[in-house]
Amino acid sequence: MRCVVALSFVAFACDPVADGPTPRPDVSHHSPAESPEHEPTPPPSEGTPPTLETSHEAADAAAAADPALLLRDADIPWDDNPVMQRLGRVAATMTESEYSSGLSVNEQRGIYKFDCSGMVYWVLRKAAPKAASALAYKLAQRPLARDIYRRIAATPPERPRNGWQRLSRVGDLRPGDVVAWIRPKIIRSPNTGHVGFVVLPPLPVHGYSNAHLIRFADSTSLLHDRDTRVNRNGFGLGTILLVSDPESGAPIAYGWVGLKWRAFETDIALGRPVD
């Protein structure tokens, strides 16, 4: 059986036979989380943008061909709030990182080894302890991506509670906010989902009222679009896509490599730590 969301540039498949590549323009799917990945591998990332300065005309032409270029890491507000400050410290001091189901951090040496939920939980314990405490409430182990999604989703919209404010609309995201989703059912994997932090305001996709590119900080072994992880995994930055309901603005699907491959429907929660 196949389910299709009414959005002309994205087809959301709901059958196992749709795991392979599809013609452009497509978006990617993948949701690594707390255990080794067992999902289809998206096309390789194209790496980070060139660092050499170009003319305004050339920059405009490049951005028209690849809108993700408009999400510039030089514009990231690392001092915007405690979460962003902690992420900025990791980015500035990191000498070694690895995607790992365990959690091993040595800030003095710049070593950060964790999976996506381990990274989010560690950052929040440092920057937003009330929000972190709520994630671990009544759990026998540290929270996984599924647990983070459930905590945020259970928070009344626009009404902060237990260190969290749930956001209803993708367009309301801002740096330091959390995006967590549940593994789509058609993906056969023991993973529970994926989670990470927004580091730049969402970039609307030209021509579509319900699609945004998101610059995302996470820990993963599979690269996003325009990813900073070159020949490595673990902590880094990449660009994903979030597709929202045209009427409500609520997220309904994600694309792992932005506009470069396909996207998949799943349950997605948007949360803001409000310690």
VMD Tcl script that draws the C-alpha trace (Angstrom):
set ca {
  {0.00 0.00 0.00}
  {1.26 3.50 -0.81}
  {0.41 6.75 0.94}
  {1.11 10.04 -0.79}
  {1.13 13.49 0.78}
  {-0.19 16.23 -1.48}
  {3.03 18.15 -2.02}
  {4.24 18.26 -5.58}
  {7.97 17.90 -4.97}
  {7.83 15.17 -2.33}
  {6.40 11.66 -2.46}
  {6.05 9.91 0.87}
  {6.01 6.18 0.37}
  {4.41 3.83 2.87}
  {5.58 0.51 1.45}
  {8.87 -1.38 1.79}
  {9.50 -1.39 -1.95}
  {10.04 2.37 -1.89}
  {13.34 2.21 -0.04}
  {15.48 2.85 -3.09}
  {16.37 6.13 -4.82}
  {13.68 7.95 -6.80}
  {13.98 10.57 -9.56}
  {14.81 14.17 -8.64}
  {13.65 16.36 -7.10}
  {13.53 14.08 -4.07}
  {14.35 14.22 -0.42}
  {16.04 11.73 1.85}
  {14.82 9.51 4.61}
  {16.72 8.03 7.49}
  {16.43 8.02 11.22}
  {19.51 6.73 13.03}
  {19.23 6.74 16.79}
  {20.46 4.65 19.68}
  {21.68 1.51 17.90}
  {23.53 0.60 14.67}
  {21.73 1.66 11.53}
  {19.91 -0.93 9.44}
  {18.24 1.39 6.98}
  {18.73 2.34 3.33}
  {21.72 4.60 2.84}
  {20.96 7.96 1.20}
  {23.15 9.38 -1.56}
  {26.51 10.67 -0.28}
  {26.58 14.21 1.06}
  {28.16 16.82 -1.14}
  {30.23 18.13 1.75}
  {30.52 21.66 3.06}
  {30.27 24.80 0.91}
  {33.48 26.31 -0.54}
  {35.20 28.70 1.84}
  {36.52 31.06 -0.85}
  {34.65 34.34 -1.28}
  {32.67 34.72 -4.52}
  {30.89 37.61 -6.16}
  {27.35 38.46 -5.09}
  {26.10 37.38 -8.52}
  {27.81 34.01 -8.24}
  {26.56 33.54 -4.69}
  {22.99 34.36 -5.74}
  {23.19 31.92 -8.63}
  {24.56 29.17 -6.38}
  {21.82 29.76 -3.80}
  {19.17 29.59 -6.50}
  {20.50 26.19 -7.57}
  {20.95 24.98 -3.97}
  {18.81 26.85 -1.39}
  {20.68 25.13 1.46}
  {23.59 27.48 0.75}
  {21.53 30.27 2.35}
  {21.91 28.53 5.72}
  {25.36 29.85 6.52}
  {27.24 28.53 9.54}
  {28.89 31.93 9.89}
  {25.43 33.26 10.86}
  {24.82 30.77 13.68}
  {24.11 32.70 16.94}
  {26.22 30.61 19.31}
  {25.62 33.06 22.19}
  {21.85 33.21 21.74}
  {20.90 31.10 24.78}
  {22.45 28.50 27.14}
  {21.77 25.60 24.75}
  {23.43 27.40 21.85}
  {26.36 28.39 24.06}
  {26.92 24.76 25.01}
  {26.67 23.60 21.39}
  {29.08 26.35 20.36}
  {31.56 25.20 22.97}
  {31.40 21.64 21.65}
  {31.85 22.83 18.06}
  {34.79 25.08 19.02}
  {36.69 22.63 21.23}
  {36.01 19.28 19.54}
  {39.12 17.32 18.60}
  {37.48 13.91 18.32}
  {33.89 12.72 18.01}
  {32.25 9.39 17.38}
  {28.69 8.13 17.00}
  {28.38 5.66 19.87}
  {25.56 4.05 21.82}
  {27.58 4.75 24.95}
  {28.39 8.18 26.31}
  {31.99 9.29 26.79}
  {32.81 13.00 27.03}
  {36.08 14.67 27.99}
  {35.57 18.40 27.55}
  {39.16 19.29 28.42}
  {40.47 17.09 25.61}
  {37.60 17.87 23.24}
  {36.41 14.27 22.97}
  {32.68 13.71 22.41}
  {31.33 10.20 21.89}
  {27.58 9.69 21.98}
  {24.53 8.93 19.84}
  {21.83 11.45 18.96}
  {19.80 11.15 22.17}
  {22.92 10.93 24.30}
  {24.18 14.18 22.79}
  {20.87 15.99 23.32}
  {20.53 14.74 26.88}
  {24.14 15.68 27.73}
  {23.76 19.19 26.29}
  {20.50 19.75 28.16}
  {21.95 18.52 31.46}
  {24.59 21.22 31.10}
  {22.45 24.02 29.63}
  {18.83 23.31 30.67}
  {18.82 20.94 33.67}
  {15.09 21.25 34.32}
  {14.31 20.16 30.77}
  {16.83 17.31 31.03}
  {15.33 16.13 34.31}
  {11.87 16.02 32.75}
  {13.17 13.82 29.94}
  {14.51 11.23 32.37}
  {11.49 11.23 34.70}
  {10.41 7.68 35.60}
  {12.86 6.12 33.14}
  {15.14 3.28 34.18}
  {17.79 4.43 31.69}
  {18.73 7.67 29.99}
  {16.12 8.95 27.53}
  {16.19 7.73 23.95}
  {14.88 9.61 20.92}
  {11.45 8.04 21.44}
  {11.36 9.26 25.05}
  {12.36 12.78 24.08}
  {9.64 12.85 21.43}
  {7.03 11.64 23.94}
  {7.96 14.20 26.60}
  {7.75 17.10 24.17}
  {4.56 15.80 22.53}
  {2.88 15.48 25.94}
  {3.46 19.16 26.74}
  {0.46 21.45 26.11}
  {1.12 23.57 23.02}
  {2.48 27.05 23.70}
  {2.21 26.50 27.48}
  {5.58 25.74 29.13}
  {5.63 22.85 31.59}
  {8.43 20.92 33.28}
  {11.13 22.86 31.46}
  {9.58 22.48 28.01}
  {7.47 24.48 25.62}
  {5.97 22.56 22.71}
  {5.91 24.44 19.42}
  {3.05 23.81 17.03}
  {4.54 25.24 13.84}
  {7.79 24.52 12.02}
  {8.10 28.21 11.18}
  {8.27 29.06 14.90}
  {11.53 27.17 15.45}
  {14.58 29.14 16.53}
  {18.18 28.30 17.46}
  {18.43 26.01 20.48}
  {15.08 24.29 19.88}
  {14.79 20.50 19.72}
  {13.36 18.42 16.88}
  {12.59 14.78 17.73}
  {10.88 12.17 15.61}
  {9.77 8.55 15.77}
  {11.24 6.01 13.36}
  {8.84 5.60 10.43}
  {7.09 2.23 10.54}
  {8.22 1.18 7.08}
  {11.88 1.36 8.12}
  {12.95 -1.96 9.62}
  {15.37 -1.03 12.37}
  {15.72 -1.32 16.17}
  {16.23 2.46 16.30}
  {13.55 4.46 18.08}
  {13.91 7.68 16.07}
  {16.20 10.68 15.88}
  {16.72 13.97 17.70}
  {18.86 17.08 17.45}
  {19.01 20.86 17.80}
  {18.06 23.68 15.43}
  {20.96 26.15 15.07}
  {19.57 28.66 12.54}
  {16.05 29.95 11.88}
  {14.12 27.70 9.44}
  {14.58 28.59 5.78}
  {11.32 28.43 3.77}
  {11.65 26.55 0.50}
  {10.80 28.96 -2.31}
  {7.46 28.18 -3.90}
  {6.15 26.06 -1.02}
  {4.34 27.31 2.07}
  {4.88 24.12 4.05}
  {8.53 23.13 3.55}
  {11.54 24.44 5.49}
  {15.24 23.63 5.44}
  {16.72 23.30 8.92}
  {20.38 23.62 9.92}
  {20.70 20.83 12.45}
  {23.24 19.89 15.15}
  {23.21 16.20 16.04}
  {25.29 13.07 16.43}
  {25.00 10.59 13.58}
  {26.90 8.14 11.42}
  {25.01 9.07 8.23}
  {25.53 12.53 6.80}
  {22.90 15.17 6.08}
  {23.07 17.66 3.22}
  {26.01 20.11 3.40}
  {27.41 18.27 6.38}
  {30.42 19.39 8.42}
  {31.42 15.78 9.16}
  {34.01 15.00 6.51}
  {35.37 11.43 6.66}
  {34.04 10.99 10.18}
  {30.85 10.64 12.22}
  {29.59 11.82 15.61}
  {28.80 15.45 16.44}
  {28.38 17.92 13.61}
  {26.07 20.11 11.57}
  {23.96 19.27 8.53}
  {20.83 20.39 6.73}
  {17.53 18.51 6.89}
  {14.05 19.22 5.55}
  {10.84 19.50 7.56}
  {7.51 19.37 5.77}
  {4.45 20.68 7.60}
  {0.71 20.46 7.29}
  {-0.36 23.26 4.90}
  {-3.13 24.44 7.23}
  {-1.75 23.99 10.75}
  {1.99 24.33 10.11}
  {2.62 21.24 12.27}
  {5.47 18.97 11.11}
  {4.43 15.83 9.27}
  {7.59 14.58 7.55}
  {11.37 14.92 7.46}
  {14.02 14.68 4.76}
  {17.38 13.42 5.98}
  {19.43 15.18 3.29}
  {17.35 18.28 2.76}
  {16.03 18.53 -0.79}
  {18.46 15.96 -2.16}
  {16.37 12.81 -1.71}
  {12.99 11.69 -0.42}
  {11.13 12.44 2.81}
  {9.01 10.24 5.04}
  {5.96 10.85 7.16}
  {6.24 10.18 10.88}
  {5.39 11.69 14.26}
  {7.57 14.75 14.90}
  {7.71 16.96 18.00}
  {9.19 20.45 18.26}
  {10.31 21.58 21.70}
  {11.98 24.56 23.34}
  {13.90 24.14 26.62}
  {12.66 26.90 28.95}
  {14.75 26.54 32.11}
}
mol new
graphics top color blue
foreach p $ca { graphics top sphere $p radius 0.5 }
foreach p [lrange $ca 0 end-1] q [lrange $ca 1 end] { graphics top cylinder $p $q radius 0.2 }
display resetview
